[in-house]
Amino acid sequence: MRHASNLVRDPSRVQGGDLTDLPEGAITLDLSICSNRFGPPPEAIAALADLITRQPDSLTPPPYRAQTPYLEAFARRLHTDTRHMLAGCGVTEFLAALARLLTDRRVAVITPEYTGTLEYFAYADFLSADPGVQDTPEMRFQRTREAMMAYEYVVLSNPSNPLGHYIPRNDLLRVCTHSQHRGATLIVDEEYIAFQGNGRSLAGTDLSNLVVLQSTGKANGMPGTRAGMLWTRDTHLRGDVQRLLLPWLYLLDITAATAALQDNAWLPGTLAKIKSDAQRLQQLLQGRFGARVSPADIHYRFVHLDNPYPAHRHLLNYRINTRLFSGDEAGTVPGLRLAAPSTEEEFDQVQAALETLTAGDENADHHRHSCRALRGSPTQPM
Ligand SMILES: Cc1ncc(COP(=O)(O)O)c(C=O)c1O
């Protein structure tokens, strides 16, 4: 069995939601995640229960047909059809396949970006804001526009992880239209598009130099399930990706994901609540960090901090986990990403931590590995 003391990593290397380095029970509010904290939807649970208790035989053969209802439900959600879609095991499977296929092509990633994307596309050019300049959606869009004039493939998440920046749909469509003649393709990871609002996806347009990736994990609060889709009119690329995918989907995952997509009642209600919670979090953070908070419309917010370790450790002492980015790795910026709390108690917990976070804490040159602070039980309030 692995011993906890061997697991202590620099927090910048720990993905959101991974509490394995921290003592059991040390965290009561995990804001490091980036999925819907109210999930999974009841319909998804019911579908799984039904499958296991009433149709156990369906577990016997490989689920060859499972992708059809999934893609049909996804297409209905996106007001398109299934002709240009593939089903896969989350956006991750598509990112990995695309990164493998495009190794010899000129690829740019608009950074900062999801760490998985940075790893898969490590061979690409990372296009970031100028050093010391706090990025904005407009600057991100400008880099995307320039990249589409200079590269064959341009990868970005929209809304972005970790900054939460959203580039308006029509701006990206215009860029794709303008660069069609030179054969540049935009790969848009829409992992968080549902949090931004309805009707924002680029899937279903008539452009052939566009690849759109989405999953059913984050918005439905079940990132433990592996299910997602790729949309593109580029027949060759779609075929090439398909050949790299696993031969079939995971039945339990796709069953829950299809039921979530068919449930039109649950998602809008939870997303509305999350968005207003996130707005409240933004105000709370701005009260403490001012303009260093990146304004956004989705479910998390990013705070730019030159040295995020002391603030991260301070919040850990209040039993709150956040996602730390050191800014040391290519394509990242230093700071903390926080998902929105959802109850009064959780907001009080965050407020108490922020009120006691001193400027000294923020600027001190603490040891960059902060987990050691939490060996044993927390010593601070809460
Ligand atoms: C922008 C972005 N894309 C893709 C992924 C991976 O998503 P999936 O769970 O759909 O494989 C993540 C996970 O955090 C992400 O933040």
The ligand as an ORCA input file, in Angstrom:
! r2SCAN-3c Opt
* xyz 0 1
  C     -10.155     22.527    -20.649
  C     -10.231     21.070    -20.350
  N     -10.336     20.190    -21.350
  C     -10.410     18.864    -21.135
  C     -10.373     18.337    -19.870
  C     -10.492     16.846    -19.676
  O     -11.815     16.547    -19.811
  P     -12.570     15.150    -19.858
  O     -12.989     14.841    -18.477
  O     -13.743     15.472    -20.757
  O     -11.673     14.125    -20.445
  C     -10.274     19.210    -18.775
  C     -10.221     18.687    -17.406
  O     -10.037     19.361    -16.440
  C     -10.202     20.602    -19.037
  O     -10.080     21.485    -18.028
*
